[in-house]
Amino acid sequence: MKPAPASSPPVHWLRANGFIIGLGIAVLLAFLIPGPGSRHGVLHPDILNNVGIATILFLQGLSLAIERIKSGAANWRLHLVIQAFTFLIFPLVGLGMNYVLPKVWATAPGSILDGFLYLCVLPSTISTSVVLTAVARGNTPGALFNAALSNIIGVVLTPVLVHLLMQRSGAGAAMEFGPLLLKISLLTLLPFGVGMLLRPRLKDWVDAHKKWSARLSNGIILFIVYTAFCDSIEEDIWHRHGAWLTVQTIAAVMVLFTLVSLLVHVSCRALKLNREDYIAAYFCSVKKTLAMGVPLAMLIFGERADLSLILLPIMFYHPLQLFINGLLANQWAKRQA
């Protein structure tokens, strides 16, 4: 057998972390060349972003394996824990942070506070929650059912929670909620539903081209991130707040992740969930989706020049959750070996 090429490990690492590297490149490009992606730039982000959002949701509906979800539908205690954390406890933690952060971080911009509230009402991820649960030898059908359910619910419930919580906290500017919900329905629910309806006919083709579907979705997300940062750079927002803002945001994200992880652990122990259900509950409850978070943020906050600051918490939360949960999944798998 021939030895693997010397470049194999770095190539594998680049492939495994390509999306996170892409996020960094998108931000760097925005700082270097902000003009084309700004609100009135030649790339016309107001049009392309809407098309991209509809495409992402269509692909998610097309990829949602309803036939695999049915086997995990009966475990109501697990569903109750995960959905309660996703859409009740996590948002309450976000409200608490919105109250505490200004007291310990007096210079925190309002858009960062909005970003933490937004992060806390997002649905869970689908693919990584299921993969990590499978690696750790947890209840994979239960994880798949709940991650998919939270994404379906989140398309409507996330904007509703953003609206209610920001009114409650006074953190965000007033939004015309009726037109917003109509726009979200047209650009998310409609393509998502069409994708689900077409899946039975296109199932074999879709499953055979999962990688290309994921690459297209990731490319659209990177474009939206690029345009969001272009606007903030054109408005000189980063110059006003400085680089220290990034360090403070990362610290707050780490505190949030640790707090929610402890709450999930304590709750699952109190409810005496078995090992497999505990693993599924943990990975689905602490994770938040960047794939749906970026498009929804563009719809909800797209008119704001500080959108990049609103996205900052979820952009830092995403790699942190992947890193920590990847370590945990492997550690739990070894214990069962």
N, C-alpha and C positions, 0 to 999 in steps of 0.2 A: 504494500500500500504506500502510495506517495505521501510524503508529509504535506500538511496544509501550507499554503503560501504564507510568507511572513506578514503579508498585509491583511490576512484573514481576520484577526481579532479587532483591529481598528475599523475595518469595513463592517463587521458585525455590530460594533458599538455605534457606528454612525447610523446604520439602518435602524437599530433599536431606539435610538434617541433622535431620529431625524426630525420629528415634528417639533420637539422642544428647541433644537438647533434652528429650525426654520422660524420659530417665533422670534428668536434673537436676531436673525438676519432681517426679518420683516421690520422690526423696530429700528435696526441700524439703517436700513434703506430709507425709512421715513425721516430719520435725522439727516441723512446725507442728501436725499432727493425728495423733499416734501411736496413740491409743486404739483406733479402729475396726480397724486392721490388725494390732494386736498379737495374741499367741497366743490370748488369750481374748476378743478383740474381737468386735463385732457382725457383722463381715464373715466370720467363721469361716474364716480363711485355711487352717486345717488341712484343710478340705474343699475349698474353692475352688481352692487350689493344686494338689491332687492331680488334680482334674478338668481344670484348666488344663494341667498337664504332659501328661496323656494326650491332650488336644486338640492340643497342639503337635506331639507325635510322630506322631499320626494324620495331621495335615496335611503333615508332612514326608514320610511314607511315600506319601501321596497325590500329592505334588508331584514325587517323585523320578522323573525321566524315564529309566527303564531303557533304553528304546529308543534314547536318544541316547548312553548310556554305552558301549554295546557297541563302538563304533568306536574307542574309546581303550584297549581292554583288552589289546592285544598288546604294548605297550611295557613289558616287564618291568623294564628298568633304571630307567626313570622311576618306576614304581610302587615299586620297592625303595627308592629314595632318599627319596621322599615319606613312605612309611609308616614307614621307619626313623627319620626325623627326628621324625615325629609321636608315635610310641609308644616310641621307644628313646632317641634322642639328646636330645630336648627334656626328657623326664623325668630323664635323667642330669644335664642342666644344672640342673634344678630341685633335685635332691639337692645339687648343688654350691652353689647359692645358699642352700639351707637350712643348709649348714655355714658358709658365709662371712658371710652377712648378720648373724648375731648378733655376729660379731667386729667388724664395721664399723658396726653399728647396734645398740648394746647394749640399747636400750629397745624393740626390735621386739617387738610382742605375738606370742604363739604363734599366734594366729588369722591374722595376716598371713603368717607363715611357712607355715601350712597353705594359705592362699590362693595363694601362689606355687607350691607343690607341685601344687595342684589345677589351676591355670592350665596348668602344663607337661604335664599328661597329657590335656588336652582334645583332641578331634579338630579338624580344620581346618573352616573355613567352606565352604559349598557355593557360594552365589550370588556372593558378592564375589570369591572365588578365581577362579571361572570368568569373571566379568565383567572383572576386572583382567587376566587372561591374554589375553582376547580383545582388549581395548583395546591392550595392548602387542604384539599380533600374535604370541602364543606358541601352544603346543600346547593349544588349547582342549578337544578331546576327551579328551586325557590329563589335563588339570586337572579336568574334570568327573568322569571315572572315579575319580580318586584322592580328590577331596574327598567324593564320595558314599560311596566305600568306607570312608574313615576315619570317617565318621559312623555307618555301619552297625556297624563294628567297635567304635567308641567307646562305643556304648550299653552294651556288656558290659565292654569292656576298661578304660574309664576308672575305674569303681568298683573293679575288681580292682587297678589300679595305685595308686589312692588308698590302698586298704587295705594293699598291700605296702609302698609307699614311706613311709607314715606309721608303720608298724611299724618299718621300717628306721631312720627318722630319729628316732623317739620324739616326733614333733611333735604327733600327734593323739591324741585319746582312743580307747580301745578300742571297736571296733564289732562287733556281732554280724553277721558277714558273711553267713551263710546267709539269715536273714530279710531282710537288706538286699537281697541279690541277687534274692530272690523278689519283693520289692516293686518293685524296678526293672524286673524282667521284666514284671510285670503292668501297670505304668504307662507303660512305654516300649516294650519289645520287642513286646508284644501289639498295642497300637494302631498302632505303626509297621508291623508285618507286615500288619495288617488294611488299612491305608492302601495298601500296595503291592499287595495282592491286588485291591483295588477300583479301582486306577488304570486298568486296561484298559477298564473299563466307563464310568468317569467322566472319562477323559482330556480330552476336548474341553471339558467343563464346567469342570474344574479349571484347564486352561490359559487359559481365557477369564476366570477370576476370580482370577488370581494375586495381584493387588494386594490384594484383600479378604482372601485367605488370609494374606498377609504382615502386613496390619494387625491381624488377629485375633491372630496369634502374637506380634507385638510388644506388643500391648495386654496379653496375659497375662504376658509377661516383665516389663513395667513394674509390673504388680500384684504379682508375686512380689518384685521389688526393693523396692517400697513396704513390703510386709509384713515383709521381712527387716530393713529399717532401723527399722521401728516397734518390733520386739522389742529391738533394740540400744539404742534411745533409752529405752524403758521400763526397761531394765536399767541405764541411766546409763553405758553403755560409752564413748560419745563424750566425755562430760565427763571421764572418767578419763584418756583418752589425749590429748585436745587436737587442735587443727587442724593442728599441725606434722606429725602422723602422715600426713596426706594428701600433703603436699609430699614427705616421705621415701618414701612408697609410689610416687609418680609417678617420682621419680628412680630407684628400683630397677627399675620397669617399663621405663624407657628403656634402662637398662643391659642388661636381659634381652633386649629387642628387638634392640639393636645386636649383642650377642654372638651370638645365634642367626642373625641375618642374615649376619654374617661367616662363621659356620660353614657355612651353606648355600652361600654364594658359593665358599668355598675347596673344599668337597666337590665341587660341580658342575664347577668348573674342573679338579680332579684327575681326575674321571671323564670329562672331555672331552665333556660333553653338548653337543649342538648348541644354537643360540640359542633355538629354539622350546621344546625340552625344559627348558632352563635357566630360562626364564621361568615355565613351569608349575611346575617344581620349587620355585622360589623362593616364588611366591605361595601355593602349597599348604602349604609347609613352615613358613613363619614365622607364618601366620595361625591364630588360635584362635577357636572359635565361642562367642559369647555366647548365641546362640539355644538351643543345647543345654546350654551351661555353667550357666546359671541354673536350669533345671529339675532337672538332675542334682544340682546343689549342694543344692537344696531336699530332694531325696530322701536324699542322703548325710549332710548336716549339719543337716537341718531341725530337729532337737531342740535345737540350740545357739543360745543367745541372741546369740552373736557372729557369726552367719551373715553379717551385713553386712560385717564386716571380712574374712571369707574371700572374699567377692565383690569386694572393693575392687580387687585386682590385675587381674582380668579386666575389670572395668568401666573401668579406665584403659587397659588394653592394647587394648581394642576401638577406641576413637577414634584412638589413636596409630597402630595398624596401618592403619586406613582412610586417615588423612591421609598418612603416609609412602608407603604403597604406591600411593596414587592419584597422587602426584607422580611416582613411579618409572615407573608404567605409561604416563603421558603422555610422559615423557622418552624411554622406550624406543620408543614409537610414532613419535615425531618422527625418531628416528635411522633408521627404516626408510622414512620418507616419501620 
